């Protein structure tokens, strides 16, 4: 079974998780061990085959706000920042993905 690690900022988190759930993409939320410093506020693992459904979620989430960005680390240790990619292109990049950084640089509206 394939797993993809996602580091997730607090901004946009709820919307991202809702999109995963709506698209029936299985995931497990991961909590850091007590006393361990982490670079993100939240982490999760997407379980199963990642592909066009995850690519559609990523593109849709990105288009929600201009302050959002997603960086994908590939098996070749390259980093790809998603900007202007189609869902089909994102699917191809995800085939080589090791992890995702999903960031919204602003707080959610209250």
Secondary structure, DSSP 8 states (H G I E B T S, - for coil): --EEEEEE-STTHHHHHHHHHHTT--EEEE---TT---SSSEEEEEES--SHHHHHHHHHHHHT-TTEEEEEEETTS-EEE-SS--HHHHHHHHTTEEEEEEEESS----
